[in-house]
Amino acid sequence: MLELRSEIEQKRQCELQKDETFQKFDKALFDFQNGSMDLRNRIRADFEGRFDSVFAKKGNRIVRVAKGYGQKHKAETRLVLCKVSDVTLLEPAQP
């Protein structure tokens, strides 16, 4: 489901929950195979968050309403991560 900014009264506030599940995911992101930059495992996880856009719907038009996100405000969208759940480490894909 996608809602444009004019259809939302206020952004859902969220703060990243750095719980045990997040720690498992974060650790797996930096667990490399010996002597390479390949991850030791494939990672499957569910993410909950908010998708922000610099555009809003006004009448029948879509207009820019914000500067942008990231370095030098070049990105028109961003994903605000609130929660990581159901982290599963899978065996690496065989070449």
PyMOL commands that set and color helices and strands:
alter all, ss='L'
color gray80, all
select helices_A, chain A and resi 5-7+20-28+71-73
alter helices_A, ss='H'
color red, helices_A
select strands_A, chain A and resi 42-53+55-58+61-64+77-90
alter strands_A, ss='S'
color yellow, strands_A
deselect
rebuild
show_as cartoon
